[in-house]
Amino acid sequence: MKTYDAIVIGAGPGGYPCAIRLAQLKQKTLCIEKEQPGGVCLNWGCIPSKALISAAHLYEKSQAGGSMGIKVSGVELDPEQLQNWKEGIVKKLTGGVRSLLKGNGAELMTGTATIVGPNRVDVALPDGSVEQVEATKGIVIATGSTTIEIPTFKFDGDAIIGAKEAVSLRRIPKRLLVIGGGVIGLELGMVYQAFGSQLTVVEALPELLTGVDPDCTKVVEKRILKRGGTIYKGAKALGYEKQKDGSVGVKIQVDGKEQTIVVDTVLVAVGMRPSSKGLGLEKVGVTVDQRGFIPTDRTGRTNIPSIYAVGDVSGPPLLAHKATKEGEIVAEVIAGHKAEKDWVAIPGAIFTDPEIATAGLTEAEAKAKGLEISVGKFPFAALGKAMAMNETEGFVKIVADKKTKQVLGVHIVGPEASTMISEAALSLEMAAFLEDISLTIHPHPTLGESLMEAAAHAMGAAIHIANR
Ligand code: NAD
């Protein structure tokens, strides 16, 4: 039996950085992956979807330059070439993960792992044999999450698809219905809407993107409607019937009334579930909660001291950057360093059009905590750089403690929101006050000035908009 210091199960954005960091810390490390390295994120999630999103922006922008005096004709989309380009990026990145693991001295094994003891793992190899391996210091579960399927909308790889298939379409559906107005539904729904699909969104809850600042969501919602999309909220997707011409009649219930919407493709994006089944957890006694997540302490340890869990499988939010940070922390812990999960905020970035990015508390969350708040808001419509970019929709909102002026949360909807949120995350980590942001000189002309102005606005001192 081969013996390692640490075994990491899964080579996604939680597992592979964990294995790399372990190897950097001179731990003999094995990373086991049953598919390509990179996990959902690199193979069919974050990166492939962002490739499509940037292509969609370019496609839209190239046709919308008229007001800037740029007239482009004959813009054509070649979905085959788009897919080939996207697949090239995926290949480069997954290959890069292999090289990084190797370069740092971690071993990558292709196979399916089962935990058979507090320090032991069996790996079913592609040739049908089983290899037994041992970890003297720790086993890290980094198995991620899998797409939830609705029984009445089973994926058929053709008309009823999940996100995995949706990032690989080589034909643009004329009519696309998305079940689930969450992150995936809106990001991918808007990509195909930009490419010309007639988009319908069916969301079960009263609002899209539940939990996100509703003012931010409204801006995205308005964009979907402006492009001719339809949104049903508080609606149930009951089932579907295939029509003779290959289209799909989707039966939905809104306000107690049933109706049928005929489309070509249905994207089911109703969430992800932790991949904690089939790992042998019951046998070794690792606690799994009712939803399938593996609870851990601040060091990433499960109830079994030699077994750790990171990323989606260890609980929400299901975000790659949270998984990576947890993976790095657990690597340090296994290597004997003092490390623990000790962050103020996990920023979120939603790549809709325009983007939404958030860090810290929303107004509603702060109020629910009984905090007295002041709110500053700066619209991109008042910002020179945004005007020069011809992207003036959206705003930056800063929520702060009314008395102390400490920043509690930042919510951005608009151009480059995902890039700008890092300043907000740093502000929260450093316990910044409104003055820290407003007194920091932000270069002009940049989108970042909107953060400075929003902080000033919360104190009644914004320069380029009226203060209350
Ligand atoms: P989600 O939880 O964001 O959204 C799912 C939506 O589907 C919810 O609004 C829910 O109310 C709705 N829903 C559930 N059942 C339904 C039904 N039967 N009919 C209609 N609506 C229904 O999940 P997702 O969009 O599938 O994304 C999965 C995970 O991946 C999320 O946790 C998300 O954080 C993560 N993700 C993040 C990003 C990003 O950060 N940019 C991008 C993609 C995915």
Residues whose N, C-alpha, C, O or C-beta is under 5 A from the ligand:
A	BS01	NAD	I179 G180 G181 G182 V183 I184 G185 V202 E203 A204 L205 L209 A235 A237 A269 V270 G271 M272 L318 A349 I350 F351
